[in-house]
Amino acid sequence: MPELDVQVLAEQTGTKSERKAARTYAPAARPERRRERRHKTPRQVWIQATDANGKLIEEIQVMRDYSRGGFYFVSSLHCYCV
């Protein structure tokens, strides 16, 4: 059988750490605009909210990051009413 001529991208070759280093990007050129520093330490949060119909929703999730003014978490729900 004839060999196929396949081109492999540079990021697909090398070790796992070399591929990861190739994907890193330079930091943003603009200064940070947030007033408060974001903390990246994972913490559990208990969320009580309502859905669009007014039904009570309770969820326990892990925050991705947080500050004094707010927090970020990922939910399996479509939306929350605030």
Backbone torsions as a table, in degrees:
resi	resn	phi	psi	omega
1	MET	NA	138.5	179.6
2	PRO	-74.0	149.8	178.3
3	GLU	-78.2	145.1	177.8
4	LEU	-89.1	140.6	176.6
5	ASP	-90.4	100.5	-176.5
6	VAL	-112.5	130.5	177.0
7	GLN	-94.5	129.5	-179.6
8	VAL	-106.8	130.6	178.1
9	LEU	-65.4	151.9	-177.6
10	ALA	-61.2	-33.8	-178.4
11	GLU	-75.9	-10.5	177.6
12	GLN	-89.7	-9.7	178.5
13	THR	-101.3	162.5	177.7
14	GLY	90.9	-178.2	-178.4
15	THR	-78.7	171.0	-179.2
16	LYS	-61.3	-41.3	-179.6
17	SER	-68.3	-33.7	177.1
18	GLU	-67.5	-39.2	178.4
19	ARG	-66.7	-39.3	179.3
20	LYS	-64.9	-41.4	179.4
21	ALA	-64.5	-32.4	179.9
22	ALA	-70.4	-24.5	-178.0
23	ARG	-89.9	-8.8	-178.1
24	THR	-71.7	146.9	-177.3
25	TYR	-115.6	157.9	178.0
26	ALA	-69.2	149.6	178.2
27	PRO	-62.7	157.7	-178.2
28	ALA	-60.5	144.6	-177.6
29	ALA	-77.5	-22.6	-178.0
30	ARG	-90.2	154.4	-178.8
31	PRO	-72.8	159.9	178.0
32	GLU	-65.9	131.9	-177.6
33	ARG	-101.7	-9.9	-178.9
34	ARG	-71.5	144.0	178.7
35	ARG	-76.6	-34.6	-177.5
36	GLU	-115.4	145.1	179.8
37	ARG	-68.4	138.2	177.3
38	ARG	-88.5	133.4	177.5
39	HIS	-99.2	131.4	-176.8
40	LYS	-98.3	6.0	-179.4
41	THR	-71.4	127.1	179.8
42	PRO	-68.9	133.3	178.2
43	ARG	-139.5	144.2	176.4
44	GLN	-78.9	145.5	177.9
45	VAL	-135.7	139.8	178.1
46	TRP	-101.3	119.2	-173.8
47	ILE	-108.7	127.6	172.8
48	GLN	-118.9	123.0	-177.5
49	ALA	-149.6	-175.4	174.6
50	THR	-127.4	151.8	175.1
51	ASP	-87.1	-173.5	-176.4
52	ALA	-63.4	-23.9	180.0
53	ASN	-92.3	0.4	-179.9
54	GLY	89.5	5.5	-180.0
55	LYS	-75.6	136.1	-179.3
56	LEU	-68.8	135.2	178.0
57	ILE	-123.4	132.7	173.5
58	GLU	-124.9	134.5	-176.8
59	GLU	-143.8	144.9	170.5
60	ILE	-115.0	119.9	-177.7
61	GLN	-131.6	171.2	175.4
62	VAL	-106.2	126.1	178.8
63	MET	-70.3	139.6	175.1
64	ARG	-79.3	-46.5	173.2
65	ASP	-154.1	163.8	-176.8
66	TYR	-156.7	162.0	174.4
67	SER	-145.9	-174.4	177.7
68	ARG	-64.1	-30.2	-174.4
69	GLY	-93.4	-8.2	-178.9
70	GLY	173.5	177.5	179.1
71	PHE	-145.9	160.1	-177.2
72	TYR	-123.2	127.6	176.3
73	PHE	-143.3	162.0	179.0
74	VAL	-107.6	131.9	-178.4
75	SER	-118.0	154.4	175.1
76	SER	-84.9	-9.2	-179.4
77	LEU	-82.1	155.6	-178.2
78	HIS	-70.1	-44.8	-178.6
79	CYS	-159.5	167.5	174.4
80	TYR	-124.7	150.5	169.1
81	CYS	-95.7	128.4	-177.6
82	VAL	-111.4	NA	NA
